Amino acid sequence: MLIGFLLNLFGLAGGGGSSSGGGGFSGGGSSDDSSGLSLIGSLISFGVMLLIFLIIFLCDRYRVKKQAIKNSTPENQQIITEAKQIFFDYQDAWSHSDLSSLQSVMSPEYFKHANLMIECLKGMNRENRVENIQLNEVNVISELNANENIEVQFNFHVNDTLYDISTNERFFSNELSGSETWVFKKIDDRLILDHIIQPTESAEHLVNSIKQFAHEANMFYSADWGRLALPTAGQIFNPEVLRSADVNNHTIGKWNNILVQIYTYKYNPEKMGKYYVIGQLTLPKSYRGILVTPKTGIVKSKDQKPPQDYTQYKLEWEDFNRRYNLYAAPGEAVPAFELLDPTFMELLHDKNPKCCLEVKDNQVIFYTPLKNNLKINDYYTLLEILTAAHKRLER
């Protein structure tokens, strides 16, 4: 009823313009009459806008008052007290990669996920420190439900900083204000953090094949995990991605006892460009650069074009040369040939993945445009290739 009433008011305000335009009815009235009608229309529009703002304000006041009443019950006051303590304990433990303290406040499965993420960051010499935390509001969103979950929303302001722990220099530091919904379980009469719902999660970017693969392969899937573990160099990466990139469908786990990631990525969601599917793992040593690209046109433009100081090499297997290009940075010819030994060449040739393979710094990645619509079996193939590359380059 309220919406219909507002729409009618807007219709009335708009009608003023059409009546003034209908000069035949008004007998070709003077410009003063038209100005008067226009003023009336403006006043009506202003009144409608004022009414809308008043309704929004009153609704928000009602929500706050209702939430305050909900929070004031003894049970929810206890939940808020425990949840706030876990919030601060978790942030401190995460910021210092303190696995023992993390384990004490997290469910077993969620701790396994966090443990892998910290292992990943450590492999890249990174640490994410959350500092100067201010909690502005804490609300119990849902109490113990059929899933034995309790949801608590935190509104906060923090300094979010990513450090290079080998130099203690900052990759970036952001002041963030936002909200997250933390989902707790109650175990032995105490709250345990089970997972965190990010407000940036979007069904629009869900790739079912990655989610299904993660489930099949016993890996951990997050709709939106963030940019902390992105490479900062290579064909489709640079340092700015830590600030601007959009990362979704993040999957992490062990494959042949090697930590691997799969995710979708776009350099900057605000600009034109394509989304990629990325596979990534960390090496125990660094390389200046090796690039293997298919000649089929699956990956186009600069994604396949090597840096100017790279040299193209031919291999002894001509059929492989007809299918792939091999490039290496100065001083990296020997590792490039060690990577592309006969067995690895055969793997690439026979599997014929729709992707580029790149080694840069201590990261090995594959990348292919999301539009290539990889199937679940393709991810198994790509991880087989990634881990085979790791085996040859770790020595």
C-alpha positions as CSV (number, residue, x, y, z in Angstrom):
1,M,0.0,0.0,0.0
2,L,2.8,2.4,0.9
3,I,4.7,1.7,-2.3
4,G,1.5,2.3,-4.3
5,F,0.9,5.5,-2.5
6,L,4.4,6.8,-3.2
7,L,4.2,5.8,-6.9
8,N,0.9,7.7,-7.2
9,L,2.5,10.7,-5.7
10,F,5.4,10.5,-8.1
11,G,2.8,10.2,-10.9
12,L,1.1,13.3,-9.8
13,A,4.4,15.2,-9.7
14,G,5.2,14.0,-13.2
15,G,1.7,14.9,-14.4
16,G,2.4,18.6,-13.7
17,G,4.8,18.6,-16.6
18,S,2.5,17.0,-19.1
19,S,-0.4,19.3,-18.3
20,S,1.8,22.4,-18.8
21,G,2.9,20.8,-22.1
22,G,-0.7,20.5,-23.1
23,G,-1.0,24.2,-24.2
24,G,-4.3,23.6,-26.0
25,F,-6.2,22.8,-22.8
26,S,-4.9,25.9,-21.0
27,G,-5.6,28.1,-24.0
28,G,-2.0,28.9,-24.6
29,G,-1.4,30.1,-21.0
30,S,1.4,32.5,-20.2
31,S,4.9,31.6,-19.1
32,D,4.0,32.7,-15.6
33,D,1.3,30.0,-15.3
34,S,3.8,27.4,-16.5
35,S,6.3,28.6,-13.9
36,G,3.7,28.3,-11.2
37,L,2.9,24.7,-12.2
38,S,6.5,23.9,-12.4
39,L,7.1,25.2,-8.8
40,I,4.1,23.2,-7.5
41,G,5.6,20.1,-9.2
42,S,9.0,20.8,-7.6
43,L,7.4,21.2,-4.2
44,I,5.5,18.0,-4.5
45,S,8.7,16.2,-5.6
46,F,10.6,17.6,-2.6
47,G,7.8,16.6,-0.3
48,V,7.8,13.0,-1.7
49,M,11.6,12.8,-1.2
50,L,11.3,14.2,2.3
51,L,8.6,11.6,3.1
52,I,10.9,8.8,1.7
53,F,13.8,9.9,3.8
54,L,11.5,10.1,6.9
55,I,10.2,6.6,6.3
56,I,13.8,5.2,5.9
57,F,14.9,7.0,9.0
58,L,11.9,5.7,11.1
59,C,12.4,2.2,9.7
60,D,16.1,2.3,10.7
61,R,15.2,3.6,14.1
62,Y,12.7,0.8,14.5
63,R,15.4,-1.8,13.3
64,V,17.9,-0.4,15.8
65,K,15.4,-0.4,18.6
66,K,14.2,-3.9,17.8
67,Q,17.8,-5.2,17.5
68,A,18.6,-3.5,20.9
69,I,15.7,-5.4,22.5
70,K,16.9,-8.6,20.9
71,N,20.5,-8.1,22.1
72,S,19.4,-7.2,25.6
73,T,18.2,-10.7,26.5
74,P,20.5,-12.5,29.0
75,E,21.2,-15.3,26.5
76,N,22.1,-12.9,23.7
77,Q,24.2,-10.7,26.0
78,Q,26.2,-13.7,26.8
79,I,26.6,-14.6,23.1
80,I,27.7,-11.0,22.3
81,T,30.3,-11.1,25.1
82,E,31.8,-14.4,23.9
83,A,31.6,-13.5,20.3
84,K,33.4,-10.2,20.8
85,Q,36.2,-12.0,22.7
86,I,36.6,-14.5,19.9
87,F,36.6,-11.7,17.3
88,F,39.6,-10.1,19.0
89,D,41.4,-13.4,19.7
90,Y,40.9,-14.5,16.1
91,Q,42.2,-11.3,14.6
92,D,45.3,-11.3,16.9
93,A,46.1,-15.0,16.2
94,W,45.6,-14.5,12.4
95,S,47.8,-11.4,12.4
96,H,50.6,-13.4,13.9
97,S,50.1,-16.7,12.2
98,D,49.5,-18.2,15.6
99,L,48.0,-21.6,14.7
100,S,47.6,-22.8,18.3
101,S,45.5,-19.8,19.3
102,L,43.4,-20.0,16.1
103,Q,42.7,-23.7,16.7
104,S,41.3,-22.8,20.2
105,V,38.5,-20.6,18.8
106,M,37.7,-22.4,15.5
107,S,35.8,-25.5,14.5
108,P,38.1,-28.4,13.4
109,E,37.1,-28.0,9.7
110,Y,37.4,-24.2,9.6
111,F,40.8,-24.4,11.3
112,K,42.0,-26.8,8.6
113,H,41.0,-24.2,6.0
114,A,42.7,-21.4,7.9
115,N,45.8,-23.5,8.4
116,L,46.2,-24.0,4.7
117,M,45.7,-20.3,4.0
118,I,48.5,-19.4,6.5
119,E,50.7,-22.1,5.0
120,C,50.1,-20.5,1.6
121,L,50.9,-17.0,2.8
122,K,54.0,-18.2,4.6
123,G,55.2,-19.8,1.4
124,M,54.9,-16.4,-0.3
125,N,56.7,-14.7,2.7
126,R,53.5,-12.9,3.6
127,E,51.5,-12.1,6.7
128,N,48.2,-10.3,6.9
129,R,48.0,-8.1,10.1
130,V,44.7,-6.7,11.2
131,E,45.4,-3.7,13.5
132,N,43.7,-0.8,15.3
133,I,40.4,-2.7,15.5
134,Q,37.3,-0.7,16.4
135,L,34.1,-2.6,16.9
136,N,31.2,-0.2,16.2
137,E,28.3,-2.6,16.6
138,V,27.7,-6.2,17.4
139,N,24.3,-7.8,16.8
140,V,23.0,-11.3,17.2
141,I,21.3,-11.9,13.8
142,S,20.0,-15.4,14.4
143,E,20.1,-17.5,17.6
144,L,20.6,-21.2,17.9
145,N,18.8,-22.7,14.9
146,A,18.1,-26.2,13.4
147,N,21.7,-26.3,12.1
148,E,23.0,-25.5,15.6
149,N,24.4,-22.2,14.3
150,I,24.4,-18.7,15.8
151,E,25.0,-15.8,13.5
152,V,26.6,-12.6,14.8
153,Q,27.2,-9.5,12.7
154,F,30.2,-7.3,13.4
155,N,30.4,-3.7,12.2
156,F,34.0,-2.6,12.4
157,H,36.8,-0.2,11.4
158,V,40.4,-1.7,11.0
159,N,43.8,-1.2,9.4
160,D,44.3,-4.2,7.1
161,T,47.9,-4.6,6.1
162,L,49.8,-7.2,4.1
163,Y,53.5,-7.6,5.0
164,D,56.5,-9.1,3.4
165,I,57.8,-11.0,6.4
166,S,61.3,-11.4,4.8
167,T,61.8,-7.6,4.8
168,N,58.9,-6.5,7.1
169,E,57.9,-4.1,4.3
170,R,54.2,-3.5,3.4
171,F,52.6,-4.7,0.2
172,F,49.7,-2.5,1.1
173,S,47.8,-1.0,4.0
174,N,44.1,-0.1,3.9
175,E,41.7,1.5,6.4
176,L,38.5,-0.5,6.1
177,S,35.0,0.0,7.5
178,G,32.6,-2.8,6.9
179,S,30.6,-5.7,8.3
180,E,30.9,-9.4,8.4
181,T,28.6,-12.1,9.6
182,W,30.4,-14.7,11.7
183,V,28.7,-18.1,12.1
184,F,29.3,-19.9,15.4
185,K,28.5,-23.3,16.8
186,K,28.0,-24.1,20.4
187,I,30.3,-27.0,21.5
188,D,30.6,-28.0,25.2
189,D,28.6,-24.9,26.1
190,R,31.1,-22.5,24.5
191,L,31.1,-20.7,21.1
192,I,33.3,-21.9,18.3
193,L,33.8,-20.0,15.0
194,D,32.6,-22.2,12.2
195,H,32.9,-19.8,9.2
196,I,32.7,-16.2,8.1
197,I,30.2,-14.9,5.5
198,Q,31.8,-12.1,3.5
199,P,29.4,-9.3,2.3
200,T,31.1,-9.3,-1.1
201,E,30.1,-12.9,-1.9
202,S,28.0,-12.9,-5.1
203,A,26.0,-15.7,-6.7
204,E,26.7,-13.9,-10.0
205,H,30.3,-15.1,-10.0
206,L,29.7,-18.6,-8.8
207,V,31.4,-21.2,-11.1
208,N,29.7,-24.5,-10.2
209,S,32.4,-26.7,-11.9
210,I,35.0,-25.3,-9.5
211,K,32.8,-25.7,-6.4
212,Q,31.9,-29.3,-7.4
213,F,35.6,-30.1,-8.1
214,A,36.5,-28.7,-4.6
215,H,33.9,-31.0,-3.0
216,E,35.1,-34.1,-5.0
217,A,38.8,-33.4,-4.3
218,N,38.2,-32.8,-0.6
219,M,39.4,-29.2,-0.9
220,F,38.1,-26.0,0.8
221,Y,36.0,-23.7,-1.2
222,S,35.2,-20.0,-0.6
223,A,32.9,-17.9,-2.8
224,D,35.1,-14.9,-2.0
225,W,38.3,-15.2,-0.1
226,G,40.3,-12.1,-1.1
227,R,43.6,-11.1,-2.8
228,L,46.1,-11.9,-0.1
229,A,47.8,-14.8,-2.0
230,L,47.8,-13.3,-5.5
231,P,51.1,-13.2,-7.5
232,T,52.4,-9.7,-8.1
233,A,54.3,-10.4,-11.3
234,G,53.8,-12.2,-14.6
235,Q,51.7,-12.0,-17.8
236,I,48.4,-11.1,-16.1
237,F,49.6,-10.0,-12.6
238,N,51.3,-7.0,-11.2
239,P,51.6,-5.4,-7.7
240,E,48.3,-3.4,-8.2
241,V,46.2,-6.6,-8.1
242,L,46.6,-6.7,-4.4
243,R,44.4,-3.6,-4.3
244,S,42.2,-3.9,-7.3
245,A,41.6,-7.5,-8.4
246,D,38.3,-9.4,-8.0
247,V,38.9,-13.0,-6.7
248,N,36.1,-15.6,-6.5
249,N,35.6,-19.3,-6.3
250,H,38.7,-19.7,-4.2
251,T,39.7,-23.4,-3.7
252,I,42.7,-24.6,-1.7
253,G,43.9,-28.0,-0.7
254,K,46.7,-30.6,-1.0
255,W,47.2,-32.4,-4.3
256,N,50.0,-35.1,-4.3
257,N,50.9,-33.6,-0.9
258,I,51.5,-30.1,-2.6
259,L,49.5,-27.1,-1.6
260,V,47.5,-25.8,-4.6
261,Q,44.9,-23.1,-5.3
262,I,42.3,-22.7,-8.0
263,Y,40.2,-19.5,-8.3
264,T,38.6,-17.1,-10.7
265,Y,40.3,-13.7,-11.2
266,K,39.9,-10.4,-12.9
267,Y,42.6,-7.6,-12.8
268,N,40.1,-4.9,-12.0
269,P,36.3,-5.4,-11.9
270,E,35.7,-1.7,-12.6
271,K,37.4,-1.9,-16.0
272,M,36.9,-3.8,-19.2
273,G,38.7,-7.2,-19.4
274,K,38.2,-10.9,-19.0
275,Y,37.9,-13.2,-16.0
276,Y,40.4,-16.0,-15.8
277,V,40.6,-19.4,-14.1
278,I,43.9,-19.6,-12.2
279,G,45.7,-22.6,-10.8
280,Q,48.6,-21.7,-8.5
281,L,51.3,-23.3,-6.4
282,T,54.5,-22.1,-4.6
283,L,58.0,-23.4,-5.3
284,P,60.9,-23.5,-2.7
285,K,63.0,-21.4,-5.1
286,S,62.5,-18.5,-7.5
287,Y,62.9,-18.1,-11.2
288,R,63.0,-15.0,-13.4
289,G,60.5,-16.4,-15.8
290,I,59.4,-19.3,-18.0
291,L,56.3,-19.2,-20.2
292,V,54.6,-22.0,-22.2
293,T,51.7,-20.9,-24.4
294,P,49.5,-22.9,-26.8
295,K,49.4,-21.9,-30.5
296,T,45.7,-22.7,-30.9
297,G,44.5,-19.1,-30.1
298,I,42.7,-20.3,-26.9
299,V,44.4,-17.6,-24.9
300,K,44.8,-14.4,-26.9
301,S,46.6,-11.0,-27.1
302,K,49.1,-10.0,-24.5
303,D,48.4,-13.1,-22.4
304,Q,50.6,-15.1,-24.8
305,K,53.0,-12.4,-25.8
306,P,56.3,-12.8,-23.7
307,P,58.3,-9.9,-22.3
308,Q,60.8,-8.4,-24.7
309,D,63.8,-9.8,-22.9
310,Y,62.5,-13.4,-23.1
311,T,64.0,-15.8,-25.7
312,Q,62.0,-18.3,-27.6
313,Y,63.3,-21.9,-27.7
314,K,62.6,-24.9,-29.8
315,L,62.6,-28.4,-28.5
316,E,63.6,-31.7,-30.2
317,W,60.0,-32.9,-30.6
318,E,58.6,-31.0,-33.7
319,D,55.0,-32.0,-33.0
320,F,55.3,-30.3,-29.6
321,N,56.8,-27.2,-31.2
322,R,53.8,-27.1,-33.6
323,R,51.5,-27.1,-30.6
324,Y,53.3,-24.9,-28.0
325,N,55.6,-21.9,-27.7
326,L,58.4,-22.0,-25.1
327,Y,59.9,-18.7,-23.8
328,A,62.4,-18.1,-21.0
329,A,64.0,-15.1,-19.3
330,P,67.7,-14.5,-19.5
331,G,69.6,-17.2,-17.6
332,E,66.5,-19.5,-17.4
333,A,67.1,-21.7,-20.4
334,V,68.4,-24.6,-18.4
335,P,65.4,-24.7,-16.0
336,A,63.1,-24.3,-19.0
337,F,64.5,-27.4,-20.6
338,E,64.6,-29.2,-17.2
339,L,60.9,-28.4,-16.9
340,L,60.0,-29.6,-20.4
341,D,61.7,-33.0,-20.2
342,P,60.3,-35.7,-22.5
343,T,57.8,-36.9,-19.9
344,F,56.4,-33.4,-19.2
345,M,56.2,-32.6,-22.9
346,E,54.3,-35.8,-23.5
347,L,51.9,-34.9,-20.6
348,L,51.2,-31.5,-22.2
349,H,50.9,-32.9,-25.7
350,D,48.5,-35.7,-24.8
351,K,46.4,-33.8,-22.3
352,N,46.4,-30.6,-24.5
353,P,45.1,-28.3,-21.8
354,K,43.4,-25.1,-22.8
355,C,45.8,-22.9,-20.8
356,C,49.1,-21.0,-20.5
357,L,51.7,-22.2,-18.0
358,E,53.9,-19.6,-16.3
359,V,56.7,-19.8,-13.8
360,K,57.5,-16.4,-12.2
361,D,59.4,-15.8,-9.0
362,N,58.5,-18.7,-6.8
363,Q,55.0,-19.2,-8.3
364,V,53.8,-21.7,-10.9
365,I,50.4,-20.8,-12.4
366,F,48.1,-21.9,-15.2
367,Y,45.6,-19.5,-16.6
368,T,42.9,-19.6,-19.1
369,P,39.9,-17.3,-19.8
370,L,36.8,-18.2,-17.8
371,K,34.8,-18.3,-21.0
372,N,36.6,-21.5,-22.0
373,N,34.1,-23.3,-19.7
374,L,36.4,-25.8,-18.1
375,K,34.8,-29.0,-16.9
376,I,35.4,-30.8,-13.6
377,N,37.8,-33.3,-15.2
378,D,39.8,-30.4,-16.7
379,Y,40.8,-29.2,-13.1
380,Y,42.2,-32.7,-12.4
381,T,44.3,-32.5,-15.6
382,L,45.5,-29.0,-14.8
383,L,46.6,-29.9,-11.2
384,E,48.4,-33.0,-12.6
385,I,50.4,-30.6,-14.8
386,L,51.0,-28.1,-12.0
387,T,52.3,-30.7,-9.6
388,A,54.4,-32.3,-12.3
389,A,56.0,-28.9,-12.9
390,H,56.6,-28.5,-9.2
391,K,58.4,-31.8,-9.1
392,R,60.8,-30.7,-11.9
393,L,61.4,-27.2,-10.6
394,E,61.7,-27.8,-6.8
395,R,65.2,-29.4,-7.2
